[in-house]
Amino acid sequence: MRGASRRVRALVLCAGRGERLRPLTGAVAKPLLPVAGQAVAMRTIDLLHRARCEIAVNLYHLGDAVRRGLESEAGARGIELRFEVEPDLLGTLGAVVNLRDFLADADEIVLVNGDSLCRWPVREALDRHRRSGADVTLQVGWDDRIGGGVEVDPRGLVVGLRDLRVGPVRGRKRTFQGLHVLSRRVVEEIPPRPSSNDIVEGLYQPLLRAGARVVGFRSRRPWHDLGTPRRYLEGALDWGRTAGGRKRRRRFVAPGVSVAPGGTVERSVLETGSQVGEGAVVERSLVLPGARVGSGARIRETIVAPGVRVPDYAHVDGQLVTPVDWGPGAGSKERDGLVFTPL
């Protein structure tokens, strides 16, 4: 059967609490965090749609807000989404089991982290999966600074996951980047109550022990784990400069942004409806929708949360700035009715 005629169903994983991004994710769900004018999960949904995937989204933390946000953007693009609310946070494998009726009749199943940023090579991953005869294909990067928990041998086979190694050939440590492709037979064989809802412990490690073919698909595309404020800032700035490709620009300014006379914006991202006051300086920073940097203020390597007003002439360096009623963060301090959390 040709690849174009095969049925592919995808699950975008959007249920997590975003604990390491607090206090920002206390009020804004991580899949809805904007990146250069678009919610991060919507960027993934667009790419899956272009690859002819039928798409479901799982929900838990701030689920109603995630559904409204994604449903609105997807509807405007003519993309149909199925939403599944989890009664409790189920984990990745639990989410697959919970959506078994949607996923099981597809030829291949694609799982993607809804809070990671990448120009996902969905078609290429599917093609590699089919040509290799793999049971599971995992997108991996050659940069092992964030984890490096996948061991891939010279043939491209996964021979290690976390603390498990199989076979006589040692591999190189690689970083899993959040895209999985599963064959139908793998999903069909998942028990109704797996031993663990963690997909590595509950599915991939048992598959490796049983001799299944798990393949590492190498990607050199820009990829960002947005799990912490610092990583979110770095990912948003990279996307603002490059739109996920090779294009270079000094800044990204979304529609509806106001920069007053004398305001300076360098290597930064200003999201929809944000404002920069007269004489203010914004450098390597992310100003989220509806936020305002006061006149004469200077911010550097800082995230300003939606709706926040940085006071006139304030100097802020290396901070996440959120409203006080969103709660404290690790090491945060309260000042001028705002919470400043070090990145």
Secondary structure as the mmCIF struct_conf table of DSSP 4:
data_model
#
loop_
_struct_conf.conf_type_id
_struct_conf.id
_struct_conf.beg_label_comp_id
_struct_conf.beg_label_asym_id
_struct_conf.beg_label_seq_id
_struct_conf.end_label_comp_id
_struct_conf.end_label_asym_id
_struct_conf.end_label_seq_id
HELX_RH_3T_P HELX_RH_3T_P1 GLY A 3 SER A 5
BEND BEND1 ARG A 6 ARG A 6
STRN STRN1 VAL A 8 CYS A 14
HELX_RH_3T_P HELX_RH_3T_P2 GLU A 19 LEU A 21
TURN_TY1_P TURN_TY1_P1 ARG A 22 PRO A 23
HELX_RH_3T_P HELX_RH_3T_P3 LEU A 24 GLY A 26
TURN_TY1_P TURN_TY1_P2 ALA A 27 ALA A 27
BEND BEND2 VAL A 28 VAL A 28
HELX_RH_3T_P HELX_RH_3T_P4 LYS A 30 LEU A 32
STRN STRN2 PRO A 34 VAL A 35
TURN_TY1_P TURN_TY1_P3 ALA A 36 GLY A 37
STRN STRN3 GLN A 38 ALA A 39
HELX_RH_AL_P HELX_RH_AL_P1 VAL A 40 ARG A 50
TURN_TY1_P TURN_TY1_P4 ALA A 51 ARG A 52
STRN STRN4 GLU A 54 LEU A 59
TURN_TY1_P TURN_TY1_P5 HIS A 61 LEU A 62
HELX_RH_AL_P HELX_RH_AL_P2 GLY A 63 ALA A 76
TURN_TY1_P TURN_TY1_P6 ARG A 77 GLY A 78
STRN STRN5 LEU A 81 VAL A 85
BEND BEND3 PRO A 87 ASP A 88
HELX_RH_AL_P HELX_RH_AL_P3 GLY A 91 ASN A 98
TURN_TY1_P TURN_TY1_P7 LEU A 99 LEU A 99
HELX_RH_AL_P HELX_RH_AL_P4 ARG A 100 LEU A 103
TURN_TY1_P TURN_TY1_P8 ALA A 104 ASP A 105
BEND BEND4 ALA A 106 ASP A 107
STRN STRN6 GLU A 108 ASN A 113
TURN_TY1_P TURN_TY1_P9 GLY A 114 ASP A 115
STRN STRN7 SER A 116 CYS A 118
HELX_RH_AL_P HELX_RH_AL_P5 VAL A 122 SER A 132
TURN_TY1_P TURN_TY1_P10 GLY A 133 GLY A 133
BEND BEND5 ASP A 135 ASP A 135
STRN STRN8 VAL A 136 GLY A 141
BEND BEND6 TRP A 142 TRP A 142
BEND BEND7 ARG A 145 ILE A 146
STRN STRN9 VAL A 150 VAL A 152
TURN_TY1_P TURN_TY1_P11 PRO A 154 ARG A 155
BEND BEND8 GLY A 156 GLY A 156
STRN STRN10 LEU A 157 LEU A 157
STRN STRN11 VAL A 158 LEU A 161
TURN_TY1_P TURN_TY1_P12 ARG A 162 ASP A 163
STRN STRN12 LEU A 164 ARG A 165
BEND BEND9 GLY A 167 VAL A 169
STRN STRN13 ARG A 172 SER A 183
HELX_RH_AL_P HELX_RH_AL_P6 ARG A 184 GLU A 188
TURN_TY1_P TURN_TY1_P13 GLU A 189 GLU A 189
BEND BEND10 ILE A 190 ILE A 190
BEND BEND11 PRO A 192 ARG A 193
BEND BEND12 SER A 195 SER A 195
BEND BEND13 ASN A 197 ASP A 198
HELX_RH_AL_P HELX_RH_AL_P7 ILE A 199 ILE A 199
HELX_RH_PI_P HELX_RH_PI_P1 VAL A 200 TYR A 204
HELX_RH_AL_P HELX_RH_AL_P8 GLN A 205 ARG A 209
TURN_TY1_P TURN_TY1_P14 ALA A 210 GLY A 211
STRN STRN14 VAL A 214 ARG A 218
BEND BEND14 ARG A 221 ARG A 221
STRN STRN15 TRP A 223 ASP A 225
BEND BEND15 THR A 228 THR A 228
HELX_RH_AL_P HELX_RH_AL_P9 PRO A 229 THR A 242
TURN_TY1_P TURN_TY1_P15 ALA A 243 ARG A 246
BEND BEND16 ARG A 250 ARG A 250
STRN STRN16 PHE A 252 VAL A 253
TURN_TY1_P TURN_TY1_P16 PRO A 255 GLY A 256
STRN STRN17 SER A 258 VAL A 259
TURN_TY1_P TURN_TY1_P17 PRO A 261 GLY A 262
STRN STRN18 THR A 264 GLU A 266
BEND BEND17 ARG A 267 ARG A 267
STRN STRN19 VAL A 269 LEU A 270
TURN_TY1_P TURN_TY1_P18 THR A 272 GLY A 273
STRN STRN20 GLN A 275 VAL A 276
TURN_TY1_P TURN_TY1_P19 GLU A 278 GLY A 279
STRN STRN21 VAL A 281 GLU A 283
BEND BEND18 ARG A 284 ARG A 284
STRN STRN22 LEU A 286 VAL A 287
TURN_TY1_P TURN_TY1_P20 PRO A 289 GLY A 290
STRN STRN23 ARG A 292 VAL A 293
TURN_TY1_P TURN_TY1_P21 SER A 295 GLY A 296
STRN STRN24 ARG A 298 ARG A 300
BEND BEND19 GLU A 301 GLU A 301
STRN STRN25 ILE A 303 VAL A 304
TURN_TY1_P TURN_TY1_P22 PRO A 306 GLY A 307
STRN STRN26 ARG A 309 VAL A 310
HELX_LH_PP_P HELX_LH_PP_P1 PRO A 311 PRO A 311
TURN_TY1_P TURN_TY1_P23 ASP A 312 TYR A 313
STRN STRN27 HIS A 315 ASP A 317
BEND BEND20 GLY A 318 GLY A 318
STRN STRN28 GLN A 319 PRO A 323
HELX_RH_3T_P HELX_RH_3T_P5 VAL A 324 TRP A 326
TURN_TY1_P TURN_TY1_P24 ALA A 330 GLY A 331
STRN STRN29 LYS A 333 ARG A 335
TURN_TY1_P TURN_TY1_P25 ASP A 336 GLY A 337
STRN STRN30 LEU A 338 PRO A 342
#
